[in-house]
Amino acid sequence: MVNVRLRLAGMRQALEAEVEPNSGTVAFGGRTYRVDELEWDAPIAGAMYGVALNDLEEWAALSKEMTAPPYEKPPEGPVLYMKPANTINAHRRAVLLPPGVKQLQAAPALGLVIGRTAARVRREQALDYVFGYTIVNDLSIPHKQRYRPAVKEQARDGFAPIGPWIVPKEEAAPLSSLTARVYVNGRLVQRADPSRFRLPVEQWLAEVSEFMTLDPGDVLFFSWPADAPLVAAGDVVRIEIEGIGVLENKIAPEQGGDE
Amino acid sequence: MMKRARVAWNGTVTEAEPLDDGRLRLPDGTIVGELEVMWLPPVEPCTIVALGLNYADHAGELSFAAPKEPLLFFKGKNTLIGHRGRTVRPDGVNMMHYECELAVVIGRPARRVKAEQAYDYILGYTIANDYAVRDYLENYYRPNFRVKNRDRATPLGPWIVSHEEVGDPMALRLRTYVNGTVVQEGYTGDMIFSIPYLLEYITEFMTLAPGDVILTGTPKGAVNVQPGDEVVAEIERIGRLTNSIV
């Protein structure tokens, strides 16, 4: 059993619960529920920032491109993007496919939920500012260019399912062992772990908080996009991070029926 | 609402109505002086959408062709400070410049808004000074966060003026002063993408919430600023937003 922080639809306050990540049971208030009999809300309400170009496989694939125009050279500082409030989505809620778009990239990501106001933190102390871990499905319309912010591709309503809950870091396995598996319609399509991160998350927390303060409830997330699946209407995407939980969302057309 | 500020006074945060004589009226009728309060950003947006290169003259100044589609980027709430705040110029940088911008404040949930109806969704306008530290520019998701998303580097205020009071937001003079000298002048009618166009474009793919803010870009005239400088961003029919560089 793992003690987690979660939010349910229709309730203003977060709950503490005991969950069994493998069997999918949730216990709070003296009762035990199955995950799929509850209506979930996103466990956070803060800002969500993604650290781009942190996946070593993606970095290797782009290494040549990064030395040519318009990039000229690989980035030196952090390359960040934001998933604003409208993108936040919850466990088991549909992700709507925009009209005219056939496929989305569904990149699994590890979310670090900030627990204490983090400004100018040192790498050695960085994890002291993290409350816990969660799962993010970093959806985007597939795009190649990285020269300009990919706002239209990344920031659409509902494009950042997160949850189902936050596992406090004391409750979680060591960060290096948090392996992600992605299933599309039940089939395993991707497996990745933090050894693929170009820099450790502690380093990113230090570099990011050097110029921007992160507040409690904000999320800094780290995705593995290199071999992330493309998904279409009707697909069910299930992202599992070992010891954290399972985040599942169905892709649905934006208009015209439920399939 | 004609004009509305948000201030800290007497140990609390409150709305305030700026009066013509410079003083402020609090909701309970108390009148306070403008130097008795701490000016806060007049809204607390969930989402801040900013525009790059939305004036042809500024795009030219930075050697860019005018974009065919709006160049959008997001900013976090860590960036905002109020009127009369202080913004840090990082040690050792060569180029940090102000950007006087008309800021649009959303008044109603806005999704798939047509340009013809755009003004129905706008509560009002305020002034932003969207500082950029150009030394940190890199060619990935440009303008990257280290340039544009720095703590307390986006003064916003001093207040919101309602859409009705402003009238046509596409016919306003913008002016920036550094230590009293005019350094930047522009006209909102010169935006490449107008406010109604932008609202339609943005809300086609994302929902904006009441209190969200669109920063509509800056005209030509970006000049380096130094610690000790006083920078005033002024927009006709709205007001003057003062900031100090430290």
Interface residues (C-beta under 8 A of the other chain):
Chain A: A47 Y49 A52 L53 P70 Y71 E72 K73 P75 E76 G77 P78 V79 L80 Y81 M82 P84 A85 N86 T87 P98 A119 R146 Y147 R148 P149 A150 V151 K152 A155 R156 D157 V208 F211 M212 T213 L214 D215
Chain B: C46 T47 V49 L71 L72 F73 F74 G76 K77 N78 T79 P90 R111 Y136 E138 N139 Y140 Y141 R142 N144 F145 R146 N149 R150 D151 F205 M206 T207 L208 A209
